[in-house]
Amino acid sequence: MRTWRVLIVEDEEPARRLLKRYLAQIPDLTVEEAADGAEAMDKLQTQTWDIVLLDIEMPGMDGVSLMHFTQSLPQPPAIIFTTAYAEHAVQAFEGGAVDYLLKPFSADRLKQAIERAQNRMQPSAPTLPPTIDKLAIPRKEGHVILSFSEILGIRVEDRVLHIEVSTGQIYETRAYTLRQLEERLPSPPFLRIARDAIINLDAVREVLPWFSGRYKVMLRTMNTYMCSRDYAPTLLKAVGLKE
């Protein structure tokens, strides 16, 4: 029997308790919670979810924006809104929400919404894994959506990721860690070359020996990334060079 992973995103603690009590009556669910949009984004980026229960009005990112963000994930979850605001229903359904529950609602009404989400998430036929992935970079207004193929290199400075793309632009974000991106980006062509750097091998123009067993990697944009001594053997093998 399949276990369904459900994430509650709700800033009011009594409402989270009520939802968890209702969900406890439905079999085969594993439930976690997030108290605001930032915590929800972290959980959505680092774990896979089947169903997300979203409030509309929350500190930081609102529920509708978070719904749009989930659509950039490799496996987007089914979205059920749980809110006191009826005026966002049309926007929610246009964005692909499975259901829209107006507070207060009953346990039976929530169960009905969960079953609807489960039916939507059940594949009608075997499906192939997604072959095109994207990365959402939060901005002051909305998100920039990058295809993995656009990304040339990533470096970390003072816990900020600097993501270089094929247009020459560099996006800065704290929304991810380098480890999270290393796990999400396909390898090859992406390769970790240092504790603070990942490169796209398809963008490499030159590999130059440097001091202390390190290598300087120049991309086609002429920007350089330093490969540490520990990662050097992997890099050289990946580009067809001998140590």
C-alpha positions as semicolon CSV with decimal commas, in nm:
position;residue;x (nm);y (nm);z (nm)
1;M;0,000;0,000;0,000
2;R;0,136;0,342;-0,096
3;T;0,206;0,602;0,172
4;W;0,118;0,958;0,069
5;R;0,344;1,243;0,185
6;V;0,144;1,550;0,285
7;L;0,285;1,894;0,373
8;I;0,071;2,142;0,569
9;V;0,168;2,506;0,500
10;E;-0,018;2,723;0,750
11;D;0,108;3,013;0,964
12;E;-0,151;2,972;1,243
13;E;-0,060;2,697;1,487
14;P;-0,423;2,614;1,593
15;A;-0,514;2,564;1,227
16;R;-0,216;2,331;1,180
17;R;-0,326;2,127;1,481
18;L;-0,678;2,096;1,343
19;L;-0,553;1,987;1,001
20;K;-0,325;1,727;1,157
21;R;-0,616;1,594;1,364
22;Y;-0,835;1,565;1,053
23;L;-0,555;1,402;0,851
24;A;-0,489;1,149;1,127
25;Q;-0,830;1,001;1,042
26;I;-0,720;0,923;0,685
27;P;-0,506;0,610;0,638
28;D;-0,170;0,589;0,462
29;L;-0,065;0,951;0,509
30;T;0,267;1,085;0,639
31;V;0,220;1,446;0,750
32;E;0,468;1,727;0,812
33;E;0,413;2,100;0,852
34;A;0,563;2,438;0,767
35;A;0,473;2,763;0,943
36;D;0,545;3,003;0,654
37;G;0,644;3,024;0,290
38;A;1,019;3,021;0,353
39;E;1,004;2,702;0,559
40;A;0,774;2,547;0,300
41;M;1,016;2,630;0,016
42;D;1,299;2,463;0,204
43;K;1,097;2,145;0,253
44;L;0,971;2,147;-0,106
45;Q;1,323;2,183;-0,246
46;T;1,480;1,913;-0,032
47;Q;1,201;1,652;-0,019
48;T;0,937;1,508;-0,250
49;W;0,570;1,561;-0,158
50;D;0,249;1,415;-0,297
51;I;0,001;1,667;-0,158
52;V;0,043;2,019;-0,017
53;L;-0,226;2,193;0,190
54;L;-0,177;2,567;0,139
55;D;-0,308;2,870;0,322
56;I;-0,335;3,191;0,116
57;E;-0,230;3,470;0,351
58;M;0,106;3,400;0,519
59;P;0,415;3,598;0,616
60;G;0,660;3,622;0,329
61;M;0,552;3,423;0,026
62;D;0,174;3,387;-0,015
63;G;0,004;3,060;-0,102
64;V;-0,064;3,139;-0,467
65;S;0,302;3,227;-0,532
66;L;0,409;2,910;-0,355
67;M;0,172;2,708;-0,576
68;H;0,339;2,854;-0,886
69;F;0,680;2,767;-0,739
70;T;0,581;2,401;-0,694
71;Q;0,518;2,378;-1,068
72;S;0,894;2,415;-1,128
73;L;0,974;2,110;-0,916
74;P;1,072;1,780;-1,083
75;Q;0,761;1,615;-0,932
76;P;0,501;1,884;-0,859
77;P;0,262;1,793;-0,574
78;A;-0,116;1,821;-0,585
79;I;-0,226;2,150;-0,426
80;I;-0,527;2,192;-0,193
81;F;-0,595;2,541;-0,062
82;T;-0,732;2,577;0,291
83;T;-0,822;2,941;0,347
84;A;-1,077;3,190;0,473
85;Y;-1,053;3,398;0,152
86;A;-1,300;3,303;-0,122
87;E;-1,177;3,568;-0,369
88;H;-0,866;3,370;-0,470
89;A;-1,053;3,058;-0,583
90;V;-1,053;3,135;-0,956
91;Q;-0,681;3,213;-0,953
92;A;-0,613;2,893;-0,759
93;F;-0,801;2,667;-1,000
94;E;-0,648;2,841;-1,302
95;G;-0,310;2,760;-1,149
96;G;-0,396;2,392;-1,125
97;A;-0,519;2,352;-0,765
98;V;-0,708;2,028;-0,697
99;D;-0,950;2,180;-0,446
100;Y;-1,022;2,499;-0,254
101;L;-1,155;2,459;0,101
102;L;-1,307;2,757;0,278
103;K;-1,258;2,768;0,655
104;P;-1,423;2,635;0,856
105;F;-1,457;2,298;0,687
106;S;-1,523;1,948;0,818
107;A;-1,299;1,643;0,836
108;D;-1,517;1,476;0,573
109;R;-1,471;1,769;0,335
110;L;-1,093;1,750;0,379
111;K;-1,100;1,374;0,322
112;Q;-1,289;1,433;-0,001
113;A;-1,023;1,679;-0,116
114;I;-0,741;1,437;-0,026
115;E;-0,908;1,158;-0,225
116;R;-0,943;1,393;-0,521
117;A;-0,573;1,476;-0,499
118;Q;-0,481;1,108;-0,474
119;N;-0,685;1,031;-0,785
120;R;-0,507;1,305;-0,975
121;M;-0,165;1,186;-0,862
122;Q;-0,229;0,822;-0,956
123;P;-0,063;0,762;-1,294
124;S;-0,301;0,625;-1,553
125;A;-0,009;0,452;-1,722
126;P;0,361;0,402;-1,650
127;T;0,544;0,730;-1,704
128;L;0,906;0,802;-1,780
129;P;1,110;1,009;-1,535
130;P;1,117;1,378;-1,623
131;T;1,398;1,461;-1,864
132;I;1,379;1,841;-1,838
133;D;1,436;2,003;-1,502
134;K;1,423;2,364;-1,395
135;L;1,545;2,573;-1,102
136;A;1,340;2,853;-0,948
137;I;1,538;3,152;-0,820
138;P;1,332;3,370;-0,583
139;R;1,336;3,741;-0,664
140;K;1,172;4,040;-0,494
141;E;0,879;3,994;-0,730
142;G;0,813;3,635;-0,833
143;H;1,079;3,389;-0,949
144;V;1,328;3,349;-1,231
145;I;1,294;2,999;-1,379
146;L;1,619;2,855;-1,516
147;S;1,651;2,543;-1,726
148;F;1,939;2,327;-1,606
149;S;2,091;2,354;-1,955
150;E;2,126;2,733;-1,904
151;I;2,346;2,694;-1,595
152;L;2,720;2,714;-1,663
153;G;2,870;2,735;-1,316
154;I;2,785;2,784;-0,949
155;R;3,008;2,915;-0,675
156;V;2,950;2,997;-0,307
157;E;3,069;3,315;-0,141
158;D;2,964;3,399;0,216
159;R;2,683;3,140;0,197
160;V;2,538;3,308;-0,113
161;L;2,513;3,104;-0,434
162;H;2,627;3,281;-0,750
163;I;2,470;3,101;-1,047
164;E;2,623;3,187;-1,384
165;V;2,398;3,127;-1,686
166;S;2,451;3,114;-2,062
167;T;2,338;3,476;-2,112
168;G;2,632;3,592;-1,900
169;Q;2,407;3,695;-1,612
170;I;2,485;3,583;-1,258
171;Y;2,198;3,523;-1,016
172;E;2,257;3,542;-0,642
173;T;2,040;3,343;-0,400
174;R;2,032;3,197;-0,050
175;A;1,737;2,971;-0,138
176;Y;1,958;2,664;-0,188
177;T;2,278;2,510;-0,058
178;L;2,545;2,384;-0,295
179;R;2,479;2,030;-0,171
180;Q;2,111;2,060;-0,261
181;L;2,196;2,169;-0,613
182;E;2,461;1,899;-0,648
183;E;2,191;1,641;-0,571
184;R;1,940;1,795;-0,815
185;L;2,164;1,870;-1,113
186;P;2,237;1,578;-1,350
187;S;2,590;1,441;-1,348
188;P;2,720;1,456;-1,615
189;P;2,734;1,730;-1,730
190;F;2,745;1,896;-1,388
191;L;3,047;1,826;-1,171
192;R;3,149;1,937;-0,822
193;I;3,509;2,064;-0,845
194;A;3,553;2,216;-0,499
195;R;3,374;2,261;-0,171
196;D;3,244;2,590;-0,310
197;A;3,197;2,523;-0,682
198;I;3,005;2,322;-0,944
199;I;3,061;2,354;-1,319
200;N;2,881;2,244;-1,633
201;L;3,135;2,033;-1,825
202;D;2,969;2,131;-2,153
203;A;3,074;2,491;-2,086
204;V;3,444;2,420;-2,015
205;R;3,691;2,588;-2,253
206;E;4,027;2,536;-2,079
207;V;4,170;2,345;-1,784
208;L;4,496;2,501;-1,660
209;P;4,735;2,352;-1,400
210;W;4,764;2,573;-1,094
211;F;4,954;2,572;-0,767
212;S;4,944;2,295;-0,504
213;G;4,778;2,037;-0,728
214;R;4,485;2,261;-0,814
215;Y;4,345;2,347;-1,156
216;K;4,190;2,663;-1,294
217;V;3,884;2,591;-1,510
218;M;3,791;2,852;-1,769
219;L;3,441;2,849;-1,912
220;R;3,338;2,974;-2,255
221;T;3,230;3,300;-2,086
222;M;3,600;3,344;-1,985
223;N;3,499;3,324;-1,618
224;T;3,715;3,090;-1,411
225;Y;3,649;2,841;-1,132
226;M;3,914;2,684;-0,912
227;C;3,925;2,305;-0,884
228;S;4,067;2,191;-0,551
229;R;4,333;1,924;-0,519
230;D;4,086;1,670;-0,378
231;Y;3,849;1,705;-0,675
232;A;4,122;1,731;-0,942
233;P;4,136;1,357;-1,036
234;T;3,760;1,352;-1,100
235;L;3,779;1,665;-1,313
236;L;4,072;1,541;-1,521
237;K;3,900;1,209;-1,586
238;A;3,578;1,387;-1,683
239;V;3,753;1,601;-1,947
240;G;3,979;1,320;-2,076
241;L;4,309;1,436;-1,927
242;K;4,575;1,238;-1,741
243;E;4,700;1,341;-1,398
